Amino acid sequence: MTLSKWDQYQLLLSDQSLHPHIPKTTIYDLSTLIYFSRRFRYIYVKHNTSGQGRGIFKIEKTSEDHIIVNGYPTLGKEQLVFTIHSLEDFYRFHTILYPQYKLNHFPTYIIQEGIQSLKNVPFSIRVHVQKMNDDWTISGMYGKVAKGETVENGIVNTHKGADVYSIDSLLTHLLQMDTQASFTTIKTIETLSILTSKIMSRVSSKKEFGIDLGINKKKTIKIFEVNEVPGVGPFSLLPDKSIYKRILANRKIMKEQAVHHDKSKN
């Protein structure tokens, strides 16, 4: 069983060194939504267990009485965009989150502080971490950059059409970092990803994680969430195919080690 986004948040928050790298997050309810939408320039409402860009909405305050909702429900692929002017509009959004209300089905959502990305470009970084010979190791990373309709809502997901960049191309070309800044950023990302994996493994039995991170305007790395069943398809789109091949080779080794371990127990 995988951890929900809320469980992840609470677990990672148990390590004080990660506090500066975790966006403010809380469990969704209507009153908290109204409070957060007035406190922050923009926030995200995310389904607690869904993935692939489903069940996530950006709530952006463009003026004191003008809030824009932009995102995707858990059911269906159509993008929803509308404006909140009043309390009745907040209730309207609430019913979108809970379309099966009459069936007594109450999925959990979280509210997460929005991060103003460096250079105002909606992007995220995926880091693939695997446990090899009892040590967590970075097997690869790449950048995801929003395009089309996702530029406005900032929902950077390859299932929603985000472009895939090599990490070097993302940092040096798109974010215009010099060589030293790029090197330092990658090292910080690696350190945070290894620490995050170690903390997750206190509860999760998974041997690999896909960690999604961002970089805010102050150049602080932020951890958005951890995927316990990470896909590897986007790595095949990188010019350097060795990263994709290494992850698959590591998976094969991990599987063989697990079989050997089971046999030795018997």
N, C-alpha and C positions, 0 to 999 in steps of 0.2 A: 504494500500500500504506500502510495506517495504522499508526501506532506503537502498540505494546502499552502497557499500563499501566506495566509495569516500565521500558520504554524511555523513556516520558514522565518517570517519576520520576528516572531518571538524568540525562536531559537538563535538566530544570528545576533539579536540584540543582547543575548546573554554574554557576549564577548564585548567588553567595553571598547576595545581597540577598533571595532567595526562601527561604532556609533556615528562617527563623522561621515561614513560611507553608505548609510541607510536612509532613504527618504522617509519622512514622517508618514506613518501608516496607521489606519484604524479600521475597525469593523464598520461596515456600512449600516446606517439607518437614516431615515429621512432628515431628522433634525441635525445629525452630524454632517450630512451632505450640504445642507444650507449653510452651516457654520464654516466648513472647509472652503466652500465655493466663494465665500466672502472674505476669508482670511488670505487665501492664496490667489495668485494671478490665474493659475490653472491647476487642476487636479485630474487624476484618473480614477475612474470607478472600474474595478476589475472583478470578474467572476472568480471566486476563490479557488476553483479547481480547473477551470477551462483553460485551453491553450490555443495556439495557432491564430491568434488575433481575434478569437471569438469572445463575446461577452466583455468587451472593453470599450469605455467611452472617455473622451476628453471633455472636461467641463471647464470652459474658459470664460473668465470675466473680462469683457471688453470695455465696460463702463459700470457705474454703480447700479444701474438698473437693466443691464443687458448682459446676459450669459448665454453662450453658445454651446450646445451639446453636439458632439460629432463622434460617431463610432459605430460599433457593430454589435447587434444582439447575439445571444448564444445560439438562437435558431435562425437560420437563413443567412444569406451572404450579402444582402443589400445594406449599403451604408445608410445610416440615419443621421440627418442634420436638422436641428430645429433650435429655436430661440426660447429662452426662459425669461419672462418678464414679471411673473407673479408667482404666488404660492401655488396656485392651481397648475401652473406649468411644471413646478417641481413634482407635484402629484402625478402629472402625466408621465414624467420620466420614470417615476417610481413604478408605475403600472407596466412600463416597457421592460423593466428589470424583472418584474414578477408577473408574466403573462398567464401563469397557471395558478394565480391566487385562489380562484374558486375551487381548485382541485387540492387545496391545502399543501401546495408544493412551494417551499420557501428556501430556495438556494441562497447561499451566503455570498456576499460581495465584500470587497475591501475598498477603502478610499486611500489613494496614495498621492502624496505631494508631487506635483509636476516639477521636472527638472529643466531649467532653461539651458539648453545645450550650448556648448562652445561653438562660436561662429553662427549661432541661430540656425544650424542645420539639424533637422531631426535624424538622429543616428543612434545606433547602439553597437556594442561590441560583444560578440559571442566567444566565450572561452571554453574549450573542451578539455576537461580534466579527467584523467583515468588513474586508477590505482594499480600500479605495476610492482610486483614483488614487495607488497606492503608499503609502498611509497607513492604518494600522490604526485603526478607529473603532468605538466602542460603538454598536451598533444597537438594543439593547434588553436588558432584564433582568427577571426575575420570580422570585418565591419559590415553593418547593414545600414543602408541609407534610404530614407523614405523617398518615394516619387509619386507623382499623380495625386490622387485623392488623399493619400496618407500624409502628404506634406502638411496639410492643414491640421489633421488630428494627431500627428506625431506617433501613430501606431506603427512602429517600425518592425515589420514581420515579413519574412520571405513569402509566407502564404498570402499576404496582402500585396505582393508585388515589389517589395523592397529590393534594391540592387545590392549585390554582394561585392565587397571590396577586400583586397588583401589588407592586412593591418597596417603595413608600411604605406600603402597608397592612401588609406584613410587618414592616417596621422600626418603624413608629410605633404600630400597634395590637397586633400579636402580641408583639413584643419590647419594646414600651413605651419606645422611644427618644424623646427630645425632638427638636425640629426641628434643632438644631445637631448633635447626635450622629448623627442620620439623614443629614444632609448630609455630614458628615465620613466616615461609613462608606461611603456611595455613592462619594465621591471616591477613597477608598482602594481600593475594589473595582475601579473603573475603571482606576486606575493599575496595579494588579496584573494585571488582565486584558490590558491593552495590552502590558505587559512579558512576560507569559506567551506571548502570541501571537507576539511578536517572537522569543522563544527557540525556540518550536515551529517557526517558519518557517525556522530554520537547517537543519532536516532535512526538514520536511514541505512539500509543494508546495501544500497547501490554502490557499484564500483566505478561509476563514471557519472559526471555531471556536466550539464551545459549551463554556464553562468552568463547572464545578460547584464552588461554594465553600461554606464554612460559617463560623460565628462561634462560637468557644469561650467558656467562662465568663470568660476574661480579656479578652474582646472582640478577640481576635486573629483575623484572617481566615485561613482555612485553604483551600488548594487541594486538592480531592479528586481530580479528574481532568479531562482535556480531551477533548472529543468532536470528532473531525475531520470527521464527517458529521452535523452537528447537525440535529435535527428542529426545526421551527418551529410545529408544531400548537398547543402550549400557549399561544403568544402570541395565538392567535385567541380564547382564552378570557378574555383580559383585558378589562376595561371599555373601556380605551383601545385601539381597533382600529388607530390610526395606527402603533403600533409594529410590529404584524404586517405592515401594508401597506408600511411602510418597508423591512423586511427583504426582502420579496418584490421590491420595486422595485429595491433594491440588487443582488439576485441577477440581475435582468434586465440591469441596467447592466454588471455584472461579466461576464456571459455575452457581451454585445455587445462589450465591450472585448477579451475573449479571442479572439473571432472576428476582430476588426479586427487584433489583434496577429499572429495566424496568417497572415492575408492579406498583411500588410506584410512578413513574413519571406519570402514567396514572390514 
